[in-house]
Amino acid sequence: MGSMASGAVWSGAAVAITWASLAHAQVRVASWNLAELRGEPDAIEFVIDAVGLDDRGGFAAPVAIMLLQEVDFVTYDAVSAMLGPEWSSATYTNSNEDPYGGAQACFYHAATVTEVPSGHADLYTGAGRRADRWQFTLNGYDDPVVDLYVYSAHLKAGNSSSSEAERETGAIRITDDIAELPVGSRYIVVGDMNFYGNDELGYLAFLAGGLDDPLGSGDWGGGSNAIKHSQSPRTIQAGGLASGGLDDRFDFQLSSPLLDGTGGLSIIDGTYRAVGNDGNHYNVAINDGNNTYWPGDPAASNALADALHNASDHLPVVVDYRVPPILDASFDVCDLGTVIEGWQLDCSIDIANAASPVVPEGAASLQWTMSGTGVLEGNSDSGSLDAGETQMLAVSVDTTISGVVDDQLLLEASDDLTQHAPAAMSLTGHVLRHANPSFVSDADNDFYVYFIDVEPDSGDVGLGVQFWNYLWDSDQSRMDIDNITAPDPPVTFLGGSWNNVGPFPVSMPFSIDTTGLSPGAIVRSVTISVSDEDLPGEASSSLHLTFNITVLDPEPDCVGDVTGDGVTDVSDLLAFLEGFGGSDPALDLVPDGIIDINDMLVLLGDFGCGV
């Protein structure tokens, strides 16, 4: 206990610095029968400081809640003045209890806990005495709120059967009140109970009423149990302080079962102790010979033992409680926005147990599980983080699922007092399908053959080739036309550019130059390169267009085709005979104004043309 030997740590400034950082510190609860301040004031102050600096349980931690017995009106004012402004006073009531051993008092550090005044109650426990109940909330823990109910009692003294019965009545009164607390409440019952053994009815009533004894319910009598004793550290009866040597366990801190285990709020194993009791002073004064409370530091141990001897006829009982974990989680980099399906999004989540106790074991570990919805459904993990630890996890985003994204990564915790749990990390954005080019509106067709007949020397034949962004809707990327290969003559692409093609088709202009073409077939191919709109994940694809051009033979000139149907046949002969001898210009095949044998000879000579 090197700190005890250093005068600096006892200064008000040093202690205040410690108190200023208690918001997430573990909760140290101390209880002490002050014997109405009949001890030496300097010794009392020394012990109060020592209770906060005591590292016998493995670490030092400022006291969050101090519960005092035998505090009458005068004592209360004196204790308040002795503690100073860094301590806050919880609700104090005194219903004519001074003649019966004084009332209960509670002081606390407002940096760590806050009293809920409406949670205070007086409970009559017999023999003119009352127990007090206080309700505290743990600062920095409001999601959910962490409540702790503390009871302080001073039960009837005496070793008679009537005194034992009165203690049982008082214990039952307290456990009846506990039964009225909200379901799931955490509570502590402390005080000078005056129990002489583990078979006392009052002690058994506490156990039956839902309280656990952190030291176990076994026997605490005799020298083999000396480490459990709290009364009396003196063998000299003077100044109203009782003697008898350290051979009784009168002072207790009993707790609800919910304070067991490793969650928060819960007792830190090995921290329950009677301050200054080294286990080697059975039935003698605590400062008889050397005290070894802090092994390796006899000077500090002996100084504490002397102060305890002179301060009261009871030892303080101290227990440290770990606080719940605090879940702190955030996406490190995860901005989806609008992307094309298949885009690889690298995301991570930082998970931390943000509790900041004095020592890591002063906060419960964060037991977390992770699950996701929608595009985050593939994320399933779990782990454990001690106070102050952080873990970064890669997060997978399934961008094969198109549509509007409004999904969550859910972090849950097994401890029902874990702060900010469950935590939901939201991911929003929009995943689009790839654009889908097609030459037809009602099917997915990337290949198309355009058949066309042209006549030679008929000039430039224009044509428009249409294609669509097939099945486009708001969940599909628009389409950009990136490149069109130049076809070989006689086909020419007339130019143009198209971007953001959505619900309407594109018509691409081509022209065929028929000048000098010979009858026959001409095949020309065009590749059209398209891509998604300019978004992360865009991809390219191609359309393949083939022009199959037939250059026709020149139409034959059938001079005998007087009916105009493109052929010279029987219908023409019949029409000619009907008009024979007349003057119909259409039948005047030898233009001389007369429909005669000469015209018939021309028709017969052309008979069968065009057939």
Summary of the structure (lengths in Angstrom):
residues: 611
radius of gyration: 49.6
end to end distance: 124.4
largest distance: 168.0
contacts: 2077
relative contact order: 0.09
helix: 21%
strand: 34%
